């Protein structure tokens, strides 16, 4: 199975990059704190969506590929890896 390319995540990441630039300008312009916090929250939500997309791609390509390959050690490694990801990123 082919490795995920993550190409779908580039557009939202570029938007996030632009949003971060906007926050920098807001800070430089000494904009109202709550307005800056609102933009930070929007970036966090956008990053969370990208994170979910990356996880989905990993499961659909990398994990599924390990299971289609039939190598039990590779399957176990992918399960262990997923458990680490879920533990590390659970909120």
Secondary structure, DSSP 8 states (H G I E B T S, - for coil): ------THHHHHHHHHHHHHHHHHHHHHTT--HHHHHHHHHHHHHHHHHHHHHHHHHIIIIIIHHHHHHT-HHHHHHHHHHHHHHHHHH--
